[in-house]
Amino acid sequence: MKRQPDHPVARQRPAIRESPDLRPTTFVLSIKPTYIERILEGRKTIELRRRFPRARAPACVLLYSTSPVQALVGHAVLRDVAHLSVQALWLRFSRAAGVTRTEFDRYFYGVKSGCALRLTDIQVFADPMALKELEDRFAFSPPQSYCYGTKLAALIPHGWAEAAP
């Protein structure tokens, strides 16, 4: 049965949609040092995640290297995010993801879908910012996977994050 415009259910307030302009444009990704090295060397251009928000691209990604490094080591541009089945992720991005099939299967064990983050314009920081300094200056706590980097976004355009030659 088609609802008429004056029907009480039809007059409910419309769903509020997130405006693309309000979505964060800076993310911090926590990545193991092995994979950070591959990204910074250009051997890994796809970062895999079990979950990731639908981000407005392009966005800035700050690269946080987890223990034992524990520092922001660089940044990149997030060009796009593909939300796909695990099988489709492997078929489409296995080479660019810079991981073995065993690493991939271990990471995605128990889930049916995941995300591929395409990173470009990768820059290495001349002076990585250690966790202690991040905590002191920005009350930063490293995320398990990712977080919005609103407070840290200022590091990019204001010169701290000068790229290494």
ABEGO torsion letter per residue (X at the ends): XBBBAABAAAABBBBBBBBAAABBABBBBBBBAAAAAAAAAGABABBBBABBBBBBOBBBBBBBBBOAAGBBAEBBBBABBBBBBAAAAAAAAAAAAGBBAAAAAAAABGBABBBBBBBBGBBBBABBBBAAAAAAAAGBBBBAABBBAAAAAAAAAAGABBBBX
